């Protein structure tokens, strides 16, 4: 066997083991926060002032305005103002920790507490691979990316709109995406939020796959609604929020903020604005259904004040995460934020250092649900095939890091010191022999051999190795088991709803 084919076999074996890894990571290290008690008091006071003096607009839904008014909020037109402490009091019924159930119970995940979940990028219309370059994504790309994430053990979630399948009409996309997540991956996934009927369809498909009673009583969907910063929730996001809240499914309120355009040009001011938007929106979720799961989300990217373009991997983005996590903890809400973001167009050095900076910040801050952990290119306009497997390697490293140092009796290895004479080596020691396979984290995508070995094996750059791995994972993919009757029922539902939706089009 050649060195290259031997390495390929080892990579495949590790990928196979990854498919049955633990469903999420339990961190055993402390949190890194950049906000002290004095700063917390300032931000919380400023958020209360924003909600009291300025308020937040909830557009296009009179029922929501009536609901706020009936519970004591001050409503004028579509503007809602809140007395200090009002929102925080309503949020108390939201759970601080909950389970998102997967179709495969072994893949269910914990949201909140000490759990960390790593999830794919969301929403890009383009895909990129090193052989074909950048192009519009198709349903085949969506399916291939779902197959990859099914097999990557460091990715705990199937995600949502991992790419936009532009070859499918917009009104039908949510059906094909939910069908793909339910049949080609058995990890948890995210629901559609672009229209209330699409949210309802996603819930119904979960009921087919997992049982109506089970879905009624448990969280099986995790869906993100973005406020329209500053201080607006529009009808599209609002209607989706209401559907998931009524159904007892998780809604993440994640203000989408480009600093300098959609918030003031400081982290402190942005924190107060984000906190205000989250509190008002999560309070609404609890008014709709007390006890419905919800999460505090952030997406913050400063813009270049020279060009107006978003920037990624910046110190300010990480600073905001490391402060907002503390604010979420004080509300008793799980924290959702971003991972491997980059503005790079290809999986190059810029993509690596920008993504790693943001991912490391998320891991240190203790983000409970790290979205955009794999695949991001071009500021979330593109998902990169090679970038997915390269990022998954970094996710695995972060997961090893947050589990902390093992100080067990076995790890202390005192017997090894008795076995090895001073000046000797530990390569042959029994402790080494017992633990060499798991002692140190070894990435799948890095080459740690000598230059001569690397050159003899073809002088492959990392993106070359990533291309080969993507192809092998897609070739080796096996669909997770699903009852034939359930599969048929899902296909019938998609076909029926497609006919109904197409019949409704002008």
C-alpha positions as CSV (number, residue, x, y, z in Angstrom):
1,X,0.0,0.0,0.0
2,X,1.4,3.5,-0.9
3,X,1.8,6.2,1.7
4,X,-1.0,8.2,0.0
5,X,-3.4,5.3,-0.1
6,X,-2.6,4.4,3.5
7,X,-3.3,8.0,4.6
8,X,-6.6,7.9,2.5
9,X,-7.7,4.8,4.4
10,X,-7.0,6.4,7.8
11,X,-8.9,9.5,6.8
12,X,-11.9,7.4,5.7
13,X,-11.8,5.5,9.0
14,X,-11.8,8.6,11.0
15,X,-14.7,10.0,9.0
16,X,-16.7,6.8,9.6
17,X,-16.1,7.1,13.3
18,X,-17.1,10.8,13.2
19,X,-20.6,9.8,12.0
20,X,-21.4,8.2,15.4
21,X,-19.6,10.7,17.6
22,X,-21.3,12.3,20.6
23,X,-24.2,14.5,19.5
24,X,-22.9,17.7,21.1
25,X,-20.0,18.9,23.3
26,X,-20.1,19.5,27.0
27,X,-17.6,22.2,27.9
28,X,-15.5,21.7,31.0
29,X,-13.6,25.0,31.0
30,X,-14.7,28.4,32.2
31,X,-16.2,31.2,30.1
32,X,-14.2,34.2,28.8
33,X,-16.3,37.3,29.3
34,X,-15.2,40.9,28.6
35,X,-18.0,42.6,30.6
36,X,-17.8,43.3,34.3
37,X,-20.6,44.1,36.8
38,X,-20.4,47.9,36.1
39,X,-20.6,47.4,32.4
40,X,-23.5,45.0,32.7
41,X,-25.4,47.6,34.7
42,X,-24.7,50.2,32.0
43,X,-25.8,48.0,29.1
44,X,-28.9,46.7,30.8
45,X,-29.9,50.2,31.9
46,X,-29.4,51.5,28.4
47,X,-31.4,48.7,26.9
48,X,-34.3,49.5,29.2
49,X,-34.1,53.2,28.2
50,X,-34.2,52.3,24.5
51,X,-37.3,50.1,25.0
52,X,-39.0,52.7,27.3
53,X,-38.2,55.9,25.5
54,X,-37.9,54.8,21.9
55,X,-39.5,51.4,21.7
56,X,-39.6,48.8,19.0
57,X,-41.8,48.5,16.0
58,X,-43.7,45.2,15.2
59,X,-45.0,45.6,11.7
60,X,-47.9,44.1,9.8
61,X,-49.7,42.2,12.5
62,X,-52.4,43.9,14.6
63,X,-52.9,40.8,16.7
64,X,-49.4,41.1,18.1
65,X,-50.0,44.8,19.0
66,X,-53.2,43.8,20.7
67,X,-51.4,41.1,22.6
68,X,-48.8,43.5,23.9
69,X,-51.4,46.1,24.8
70,X,-53.5,43.5,26.7
71,X,-50.4,42.7,28.9
72,X,-49.5,46.3,29.7
73,X,-47.1,47.4,27.1
74,X,-47.6,50.9,25.6
75,X,-48.7,50.7,22.0
76,X,-48.9,53.6,19.6
77,X,-49.5,52.7,16.0
78,X,-46.9,49.9,15.3
79,X,-44.5,51.2,17.9
80,X,-44.4,49.4,21.2
81,X,-42.8,50.8,24.4
82,X,-42.0,48.9,27.5
83,X,-41.6,49.9,31.1
84,X,-38.2,49.0,32.5
85,X,-38.2,45.4,33.7
86,X,-41.4,44.5,31.8
87,X,-39.7,42.4,29.2
88,X,-37.3,40.7,31.6
89,X,-40.2,39.6,33.8
90,X,-42.0,38.0,30.8
91,X,-38.9,36.2,29.7
92,X,-38.7,34.3,33.0
93,X,-41.0,31.5,31.7
94,X,-38.5,30.6,28.9
95,X,-36.4,27.5,29.6
96,X,-32.6,28.0,30.1
97,X,-31.9,24.5,28.9
98,X,-33.9,22.3,26.5
99,X,-33.5,19.4,24.1
100,X,-33.9,19.6,20.3
101,X,-34.9,16.1,19.3
102,X,-33.5,14.6,16.2
103,X,-35.3,12.0,14.0
104,X,-32.6,9.7,15.3
105,X,-32.8,10.0,19.1
106,X,-29.1,9.3,19.4
107,X,-28.5,12.6,17.6
108,X,-30.6,14.8,19.8
109,X,-28.9,17.8,21.2
110,X,-29.0,20.0,24.3
111,X,-29.4,23.7,23.8
112,X,-28.1,25.8,26.7
113,X,-26.2,25.1,29.9
114,X,-22.7,23.8,29.2
115,X,-23.5,22.3,25.9
116,X,-22.0,23.6,22.6
117,X,-23.4,22.7,19.2
118,X,-21.6,23.4,15.9
119,X,-23.8,24.0,12.9
120,X,-23.4,24.8,9.2
121,X,-23.6,28.1,7.4
122,X,-27.0,29.4,6.5
123,X,-28.4,31.1,3.4
124,X,-25.8,31.5,0.7
125,X,-27.1,31.5,-2.9
126,X,-23.7,30.4,-4.3
127,X,-21.5,27.4,-3.9
128,X,-17.8,27.1,-4.6
129,X,-15.4,24.2,-5.2
130,X,-11.8,24.3,-6.5
131,X,-12.6,22.5,-9.7
132,X,-15.7,24.4,-10.8
133,X,-15.4,27.7,-9.1
134,X,-18.3,29.8,-7.9
135,X,-21.7,29.2,-9.2
136,X,-25.4,29.4,-8.2
137,X,-26.4,26.5,-5.9
138,X,-28.8,23.8,-6.9
139,X,-30.9,21.2,-5.1
140,X,-28.1,18.7,-5.9
141,X,-25.6,21.0,-4.1
142,X,-28.0,21.2,-1.1
143,X,-28.3,17.4,-1.0
144,X,-24.5,16.9,-1.3
145,X,-23.8,19.4,1.5
146,X,-26.4,17.7,3.7
147,X,-24.6,14.3,3.0
148,X,-21.3,15.8,4.0
149,X,-22.7,17.1,7.3
150,X,-24.3,13.8,8.0
151,X,-20.9,12.2,8.0
152,X,-18.8,14.9,9.8
153,X,-18.9,14.0,13.4
154,X,-17.7,17.5,14.5
155,X,-20.9,19.0,13.0
156,X,-23.7,18.4,15.4
157,X,-26.6,19.8,13.3
158,X,-27.9,19.5,9.8
159,X,-28.5,23.2,9.6
160,X,-31.2,25.0,7.6
161,X,-30.7,26.8,4.3
162,X,-27.2,25.4,3.8
163,X,-27.4,26.9,0.3
164,X,-30.3,28.3,-1.7
165,X,-31.3,25.7,-4.3
166,X,-32.0,28.3,-7.0
167,X,-33.2,25.7,-9.5
168,X,-36.3,25.2,-7.3
169,X,-39.0,27.9,-7.4
170,X,-38.9,30.0,-4.2
171,X,-42.4,28.9,-3.0
172,X,-41.4,25.3,-3.2
173,X,-37.8,25.4,-1.8
174,X,-38.8,24.9,1.8
175,X,-40.4,21.6,1.0
176,X,-37.4,20.2,-0.8
177,X,-35.0,21.5,1.9
178,X,-37.0,20.0,4.8
179,X,-37.4,16.7,2.9
180,X,-33.6,16.6,2.3
181,X,-32.8,17.2,6.0
182,X,-35.3,14.6,7.1
183,X,-34.2,11.9,4.7
184,X,-30.5,12.4,4.0
185,X,-29.4,13.4,7.5
186,X,-30.8,12.3,10.9
187,X,-29.4,15.1,12.9
188,X,-31.6,18.0,14.1
189,X,-32.3,20.7,11.6
190,X,-33.8,24.3,11.3
191,X,-37.2,25.3,10.1
192,X,-38.3,27.7,7.3
193,X,-38.9,31.3,8.4
194,X,-39.7,33.1,5.1
195,X,-43.5,32.7,5.4
196,X,-46.0,31.4,8.0
197,X,-47.3,28.7,5.7
198,X,-43.7,27.5,5.1
199,X,-43.2,27.2,8.8
200,X,-46.4,25.3,9.1
201,X,-45.3,22.9,6.3
202,X,-42.0,22.3,8.1
203,X,-43.8,21.4,11.3
204,X,-46.2,19.1,9.5
205,X,-43.3,17.3,7.9
206,X,-41.7,16.7,11.3
207,X,-45.0,15.3,12.5
208,X,-45.0,12.8,9.7
209,X,-41.4,11.8,10.4
210,X,-41.5,11.8,14.2
211,X,-45.2,11.5,15.2
212,X,-47.7,14.3,15.7
213,X,-48.0,13.8,19.5
214,X,-44.3,13.8,19.9
215,X,-43.9,17.1,18.0
216,X,-46.7,18.7,19.9
217,X,-45.0,17.9,23.2
218,X,-41.3,18.3,22.3
219,X,-38.9,20.7,20.5
220,X,-37.9,19.3,17.2
221,X,-37.2,22.5,15.2
222,X,-34.7,25.3,15.9
223,X,-35.4,28.4,13.8
224,X,-33.8,31.8,13.5
225,X,-35.7,35.0,13.1
226,X,-33.7,38.2,12.5
227,X,-34.9,41.6,13.7
228,X,-34.5,44.4,11.1
229,X,-32.1,46.5,13.1
230,X,-32.5,49.0,14.4
231,X,-35.6,48.2,16.4
232,X,-37.9,46.6,13.9
233,X,-39.5,43.2,13.6
234,X,-41.1,42.9,10.2
235,X,-44.2,40.9,9.3
236,X,-42.2,38.0,7.6
237,X,-40.1,37.3,10.6
238,X,-43.0,38.1,13.0
239,X,-45.4,35.6,11.4
240,X,-42.8,32.8,11.4
241,X,-42.0,33.6,15.1
242,X,-45.7,33.2,16.0
243,X,-46.0,29.9,14.1
244,X,-43.1,28.3,15.9
245,X,-44.0,29.8,19.3
246,X,-47.6,28.4,19.1
247,X,-46.2,25.0,18.2
248,X,-43.8,25.0,21.1
249,X,-40.8,25.0,18.8
250,X,-37.6,26.9,19.4
251,X,-37.3,30.4,18.0
252,X,-33.9,32.2,18.1
253,X,-34.2,36.0,18.1
254,X,-31.0,37.1,16.4
255,X,-30.7,40.8,15.5
256,X,-28.8,41.0,12.2
257,X,-26.5,44.0,12.7
258,X,-23.9,45.6,10.5
259,X,-22.1,47.9,12.9
260,X,-22.0,51.5,11.7
261,X,-25.0,51.1,9.5
262,X,-27.6,49.2,11.6
263,X,-26.2,50.2,15.0
264,X,-23.9,52.9,16.3
265,X,-20.1,52.5,15.7
266,X,-19.3,51.0,19.1
267,X,-19.6,47.6,20.7
268,X,-21.2,49.1,23.9
269,X,-24.0,50.8,22.0
270,X,-24.6,47.8,19.8
271,X,-24.9,45.6,22.9
272,X,-27.6,47.8,24.3
273,X,-29.5,47.8,21.0
274,X,-29.2,44.0,20.6
275,X,-30.3,43.3,24.1
276,X,-33.4,45.6,23.7
277,X,-34.4,43.8,20.5
278,X,-34.0,40.4,21.9
279,X,-35.8,41.1,25.1
280,X,-38.9,42.6,23.4
281,X,-39.1,39.7,20.9
282,X,-38.5,36.9,23.4
283,X,-41.1,38.5,25.6
284,X,-43.6,38.2,22.7
285,X,-42.8,34.5,22.4
286,X,-43.6,34.0,26.0
287,X,-46.9,35.9,25.7
288,X,-47.9,33.6,22.8
289,X,-46.9,30.4,24.7
290,X,-45.4,30.6,28.1
291,X,-42.5,28.1,28.4
292,X,-41.9,27.9,24.6
293,X,-38.1,27.5,24.0
294,X,-36.3,30.6,22.8
295,X,-32.7,31.7,22.5
296,X,-30.7,35.0,22.5
297,X,-28.9,35.3,19.2
298,X,-26.4,37.7,17.7
299,X,-25.0,38.4,14.3
300,X,-22.7,41.4,14.4
301,X,-20.3,42.4,11.7
302,X,-18.7,45.8,11.6
303,X,-18.7,47.5,8.2
304,X,-15.6,49.1,6.6
305,X,-16.2,52.8,7.1
306,X,-14.0,53.3,4.0
307,X,-16.0,51.1,1.6
308,X,-19.2,50.1,3.4
309,X,-18.5,46.4,3.0
310,X,-19.0,44.0,5.9
311,X,-15.8,42.8,7.6
312,X,-15.3,39.4,9.3
313,X,-12.9,37.9,11.8
314,X,-12.5,41.3,13.5
315,X,-11.8,41.9,17.2
316,X,-15.1,43.8,17.6
317,X,-17.1,40.8,16.4
318,X,-15.5,38.6,19.0
319,X,-15.7,41.2,21.7
320,X,-19.5,41.5,21.2
321,X,-19.9,37.7,21.5
322,X,-17.9,37.6,24.7
323,X,-20.1,40.3,26.3
324,X,-23.5,39.2,24.9
325,X,-23.1,35.7,26.3
326,X,-23.1,37.2,29.8
327,X,-26.2,39.2,29.0
328,X,-27.9,36.0,27.7
329,X,-27.0,34.1,30.9
330,X,-28.5,36.9,33.0
331,X,-31.8,36.5,31.1
332,X,-31.7,32.7,31.6
333,X,-31.6,32.1,27.8
334,X,-29.3,29.9,25.7
335,X,-26.9,31.9,23.5
336,X,-26.7,31.5,19.7
337,X,-24.0,33.2,17.7
338,X,-21.7,32.9,14.7
339,X,-18.6,30.8,14.1
340,X,-16.3,30.6,11.1
341,X,-17.0,33.7,9.2
342,X,-14.8,35.1,6.4
343,X,-14.9,37.6,3.6
344,X,-12.4,35.5,1.5
345,X,-13.7,34.2,-1.8
346,X,-11.8,30.9,-1.7
347,X,-10.5,28.6,1.0
348,X,-7.1,30.4,1.3
349,X,-5.1,31.7,4.2
350,X,-7.4,34.7,4.7
351,X,-10.4,32.3,5.0
352,X,-8.4,30.2,7.6
353,X,-7.4,33.0,9.9
354,X,-10.6,35.0,9.8
355,X,-12.7,31.9,10.4
356,X,-10.5,30.6,13.1
357,X,-10.5,33.9,14.9
358,X,-14.3,34.0,15.1
359,X,-14.7,30.3,15.9
360,X,-12.2,30.5,18.7
361,X,-14.0,33.5,20.1
362,X,-17.3,31.7,20.0
363,X,-15.7,28.6,21.7
364,X,-14.1,30.7,24.5
365,X,-17.3,32.8,25.0
366,X,-19.3,29.7,25.6
367,X,-21.7,30.1,22.7
368,X,-24.3,27.3,23.0
369,X,-25.2,27.1,19.3
370,X,-22.5,28.1,16.9
371,X,-24.0,28.8,13.5
372,X,-21.9,29.3,10.3
373,X,-19.3,27.0,11.8
374,X,-18.6,25.3,8.5
375,X,-18.5,26.4,4.9
376,X,-18.6,30.2,4.9
377,X,-17.0,32.1,2.1
378,X,-17.5,35.6,0.7
379,X,-19.2,36.9,3.8
380,X,-22.0,34.2,3.7
381,X,-22.8,34.7,0.0
382,X,-21.1,31.4,-0.7
383,X,-20.7,27.9,0.8
384,X,-17.5,26.2,-0.1
385,X,-17.3,22.5,-0.4
386,X,-13.6,22.3,0.6
387,X,-14.2,24.9,3.3
388,X,-16.8,22.7,4.9
389,X,-14.4,19.8,5.6
390,X,-11.6,22.3,6.5
391,X,-13.8,24.1,9.0
392,X,-15.1,20.8,10.4
393,X,-11.5,20.0,11.3
394,X,-11.3,23.2,13.2
395,X,-14.6,22.5,14.9
396,X,-13.2,19.2,16.1
397,X,-10.1,21.0,17.5
398,X,-12.3,23.5,19.4
399,X,-14.4,20.7,20.8
400,X,-11.3,19.0,22.2
401,X,-10.2,22.3,23.6
402,X,-13.4,23.2,25.5
403,X,-13.5,19.8,27.1
404,X,-10.5,20.9,29.1
405,X,-7.5,19.0,30.5
406,X,-7.8,15.5,31.8
407,X,-6.4,15.3,35.4
408,X,-7.6,11.8,36.1
409,X,-5.3,9.2,37.7
410,X,-4.7,7.6,34.3
411,X,-3.7,11.0,32.8
412,X,-1.3,11.6,35.6
413,X,0.7,8.6,34.3
414,X,2.9,8.2,37.4
415,X,3.6,4.6,36.5
416,X,5.3,5.8,33.3
417,X,7.8,7.8,35.3
418,X,8.7,4.6,37.1
419,X,9.1,2.7,33.8
420,X,11.3,5.1,32.0
421,X,14.8,5.9,33.2
422,X,16.0,9.5,33.3
423,X,17.2,10.4,29.8
424,X,15.1,7.8,28.2
425,X,11.9,8.2,26.1
426,X,8.2,7.4,26.6
427,X,7.5,6.0,23.1
428,X,7.6,2.4,24.3
429,X,6.0,3.0,27.7
430,X,2.9,1.1,28.5
431,X,1.0,4.3,29.2
432,X,1.9,5.5,25.7
433,X,0.9,2.2,24.1
434,X,-2.5,2.3,25.9
435,X,-3.3,5.8,24.9
436,X,-1.5,6.7,21.7
437,X,-4.6,6.6,19.5
438,X,-6.5,9.2,21.5
439,X,-3.8,11.0,23.5
440,X,-3.4,14.0,21.2
441,X,-5.9,15.6,18.8
442,X,-4.9,14.9,15.2
443,X,-6.7,16.8,12.4
444,X,-7.8,15.1,9.2
445,X,-6.9,18.1,6.9
446,X,-3.4,19.0,8.1
447,X,-0.3,17.4,6.8
448,X,2.3,17.0,9.6
449,X,4.9,14.9,7.7
450,X,8.2,16.0,6.4
451,X,8.7,18.1,3.3
452,X,10.2,15.1,1.5
453,X,7.2,12.9,2.4
454,X,4.8,15.6,1.4
455,X,6.5,16.1,-2.0
456,X,6.7,12.3,-2.6
457,X,3.0,12.0,-2.0
458,X,2.2,14.6,-4.7
459,X,2.8,18.0,-2.9
460,X,-0.9,18.5,-2.3
461,X,-2.0,21.8,-0.8
462,X,-4.7,21.7,1.9
463,X,-7.4,22.6,-0.6
464,X,-6.3,19.7,-2.8
465,X,-6.6,17.3,0.1
466,X,-10.0,18.8,1.0
467,X,-11.3,18.3,-2.6
468,X,-10.3,14.6,-2.4
469,X,-12.0,14.2,0.9
470,X,-15.3,15.9,-0.2
471,X,-15.4,13.5,-3.2
472,X,-14.7,10.5,-1.0
473,X,-17.3,11.4,1.6
474,X,-20.0,11.9,-1.1
475,X,-19.1,8.6,-2.8
476,X,-19.1,6.7,0.6
477,X,-22.4,8.3,1.8
478,X,-25.1,6.0,3.0
479,X,-28.6,7.4,3.7
480,X,-29.7,7.0,7.4
481,X,-32.4,4.4,7.9
482,X,-36.1,5.5,7.6
483,X,-39.3,3.6,7.7
484,X,-40.6,3.1,4.1
485,X,-44.1,4.2,5.1
486,X,-42.8,7.4,6.6
487,X,-40.6,8.1,3.6
488,X,-43.6,7.6,1.3
489,X,-45.8,9.8,3.4
490,X,-43.2,12.6,3.3
491,X,-43.0,12.3,-0.5
492,X,-46.7,12.4,-0.8
493,X,-46.9,15.5,1.4
494,X,-44.3,17.3,-0.7
495,X,-46.0,16.4,-3.9
496,X,-49.5,17.5,-2.6
497,X,-48.3,20.8,-1.2
498,X,-46.3,21.5,-4.3
499,X,-49.4,21.1,-6.4
500,X,-51.4,23.3,-4.0
501,X,-48.8,26.0,-4.0
502,X,-48.3,26.0,-7.7
503,X,-52.1,26.3,-8.1
504,X,-52.1,29.4,-5.9
505,X,-49.5,31.2,-8.1
506,X,-50.9,33.9,-10.4
